[in-house]
Amino acid sequence: MWKNLPKEVKRYLVIYSLTGFSFSAIIAAPTLGKVLNISIENLGWLFSFSYVVQAMLTYLLGRKFESMSVNYGLAVARSFFASGSLLFAAVRNVYSFVVAQLLLGVADIFYPCQVMYERALFPPNEREEIYSTQFLITESTKATVYFFLVFVLARYMKDIRFLLSIFISIFFANLFYAFSFLKILPRVETGSNLHEGHVLASNSNGAFISIMLHQYLAYTSFSFSSFLIISYYLMDRFKLDSSSPFLFEMIFSASVVLFYFWRKKINFGPVINLIVGALLIAFTFIMWFVPNVYLFFGAHVIMGAGFILWFPAKETIKLGISPRELGRWEGFFQGLNIFSRTFIPVLSTQIAGKLGHRWVFMTSSLIFIVALFVSIPALRWFSKHSEAINT
């Protein structure tokens, strides 16, 4: 598979692995809030506030980049992510925390650019395998980096110093990432550009809306059980230190790598892979309902198996049935997703504070099951027309 990929795709996948390391900021931010003794309820309000502006901009920018190079959008996104990481390294109060979170979250606004970029770059008949390989490379990076953070760096640095070194490293990594989109990676002239082998689907509007609703609900499920909840759960419920959220995510990344090679031995296709992957992810949230530290960490292995099936299948189906105006649709649903985050952190932290963390995980499971049912029209349409659109 790797040998047969175009050079520009290989280059993108290698540099994209920096997002695996950059994900450390998503874990480190709420962990820093805990270290600074900001209550989980107050942090929920802070996260919600940071999403308001993002939600309003996402749809507008998604449309904008249908007619201009998405490379610029992706470069801007990584530049803001770098700035937010650098500011987090200097955060010592609530106000600077809010600004840093706002800067970090700008990258989400440009998510439609990434989808349009990959639609133009990835050959249609190899998309699921490419997304699986992309996920393998990213999670391998995370597993390696997090192993170093947990078992090496955490031995010599604790709490603030430990998190500060992570944020500074992310700052430099994302500066290079931004530069890569301008000078190293292939240029996609507009977000409306298609790969030469891409065949636009026809009469698929209902199916496309179905898969976009599925994506929205799935991301909502993850937002409920984000690291804002998980970091506090590990440190409050099980009395673990600030490196424990990274150990938790390292287990997920290692399981993705392990199950990637198992996945290559089966060939059920995107539809079955999405269904099985979604069920495994929903089951993981149910397992988290049991307040046992070993079960909590162990269930993340199942999450890894579900993700390596679900995510590549979801992206393959979505791009296969997408209209040319993908940017505005991704912008709309990503904006809706970000808008939902304006109340999800508050709601999830209130549930965690009043009923207990495990009821947040149960909510995530129910939402993900609903997301699977919502995807049925897209799955039926793709099963019927997949040969015509994946040439």
Buried (B, 14 or more C-beta within 10 A) or exposed (E): EEEEBEEEBEBBBEBBBBBBBBBBBBBBBBBBBBBBEBEBBEBBBBBBBBBEBBBEBBBEBBBBBBEBBBBBBBBBBBBBBBBBBBBBBEBEEBEEBBBBBBBBBBBBBBBBBBBBBBBBBBBBBBBBBBBBBBBBBBBBBBBBBBBEBBEEBBEEBBBBEBBBBBBBBBBEBBBEBBBBBEEEBBBBEBBBBBBEEBBEBEEBEEBBBBBBBBBBBBBBBBBBBBBBBBBBBBBEBBEBBBBBBBBBBBBBBBBBBBBBEEBEEEEEBBBBBBBBBBBBBBBBBBBBBEBEBEEBBBBBBBBBBBBBBBBBBBBBBBBBBBEEBBBBBBBBBBBBBBBBBBEBBBBBBBBBBEEBBBBBBBBBBBBBBBBBEBBEBBBEBBEEBBEEBBE
